[in-house]
Amino acid sequence: MDAGTSPEPVIGCPRPLPYPNGWFALCYSDELKPGDVRIAPFMGHELVVYRTARGEAHAVEPYCPHLGAHLGHGGKVNGDDLVCPFHGLAFGPDGTCIRAPGDRPPPRAALARWLTCERHGAVLVWRDSDRAQPDWEIDEVEPAHGFSPSRKSCDLFDGYVHDVGENSADVMHFAHLHGFTSTSMTYEIGRSSITFDMTGRFRGVLINMHFVNYGVGCVIGTSTAPSLGATVVTKVFTTPTAPLKWTLRVSNAVHVSRVAALPRWLRTPLNTMLIAFAHRWAIGVARDDFPIWNHRNFVDHPKLMAGETSIAVYRRWMKRFYPE
């Protein structure tokens, strides 16, 4: 092959993109009981996340402004306050030091706080490279009557958090990697969300999938099998923890129309069995992606095939969440 026909090199050594902006999960809500203090790896450092006696979740920088003790190692919650394990300085929900062993708290002593909210069963923080306030939120929708309790998992990966969202736009990979047939996809673009609707057959069963991406840190998916009267709601949270490292949190809940109509005493044990099966199926399908995500590189200008318009659309959309 001569130089005139040599392919253009498109892939170099893996290198990290900037950390993205948006809402990102630190833990599941039910992992943080009142009085709990946890350490959460986040974008190259650590945060301390805790829940007050009144049930409010807060996230702060980990080091006490007094003498630098790490509040995640021995820090305690006292009512609504986070207490340093070293000298007992107490910090209120707004981060201000409100008590100290001496006559008064040190002047201007305060913890750096991260804006926190809870959505879809997760504790999330807002990150913006310019320290701008949030201008969008993740929608919260109450589940319909008769859904099972959720089943959760958490895994660690190399690469980029947006690979999960891009999967929701990649109609061809559903066929080649996951075994779907007769697939088709449409999309709708919002400012802070993008939605992909895919229809296909899995082992002969028609499945309609609806994926709503909120930034690059959250995907809410709804998979419906009309012939089975079954719906699985999948909530996915992706969080960068270090350069080219990220955490995947997935929860699933299932609704089967015939089971939902039963009395609770019968519906509850059936839903327990159904969600075990549904979660195993959903994670089993996603597991095909795991080695791809772990060893994938980011190609700035991918050589897309015909029929991959949705990937190009997703790429253009997701760039708004990465700092220039």
C-alpha positions, 0 to 999 in steps of 0.5 A: 500500500503506497503513501497515497492510500494509507489509512488516516491514523485515528487512534492514539494512546488513551488520554483523558478528556476533561472531567465533564460537568453535570449531576453525578452520583456519589452513592445510592440513597439507601446506602446513606442512613441518618448519621452515616459518613462515607468517603466517595471517590470523585474526579481525582480526589475524595468527597465526604458525604453524610446524612443528618439526623433529619435525613438530609444528605450533604457532600463536602470537601474532606479536610477540616479547615482547622488542621486538616483532619480527614472528616471521612476517617472518624468524623461523626454526625451529631444531629445536623452537624458534622464533627471533626474527629481531631479536635471536635469542631462541629460544622453545620449543614451550610458548612460553617463551623458552629462549635469548637472546644475553645471560647468560639469557633476559628474565624471564617472556618467553614467546609467547602460544600458541594450542591447535593440532591437526591433523584431516582434513589441516588445521592448526586452532586453538581459539578461545573468547571466554572463553578456555575450554578445548576441550570437543569435538573434530572426529572423525577417520576413516581413509579406506577403502582405494582412495581417491584422493589429495585435490585442494584449493582455497582461496578468499576471501569476504565474509560469514559462515563459517556460510553454508556449514554452513547450505547443508548444511541448505538442501534447497530451494537444492539444487533451485533453485540446483544443479539437483537433483530429488526432494530430501528431507532429515533431520537429527540434532542433537549438542552440538557437531555437527549432521548433515544427510542429503539424497537427490536426483537430479542429472541423473537420477543418485541421490545420497545426501549426508551432511554433518557440521557440527563447529561453524561452522568444519568440514563433512565431506561424503560424496556417494555415487552407488550406481549408479556405485559412486562416493563423494566425500568433501569436507572443508570448512574455513571461517575468519574472517579479518576482520570480514565476511571469511572463507577457504574451504578445500575438499578432495575425494577420490574412491573408485570401487569398481571402480577400488579393486579394481585393483592399485596400478599401475593404480589410481593413474593412474586415481584421478588422473584421477577426482579431477580430474573429481570435484573439478571437479564438486564445486567447479563445484556449489559455485561456484553459491553463491559470488556468493550468499555474497559478497553475502548479508546475515544476517537475524536472523529469516528468513521461512522457507517451509514445508519449511525446518525444517532451516534453522530447526534449524541456526540454533538450533544454530549460535547456541551458537558465537557469543558473546552 
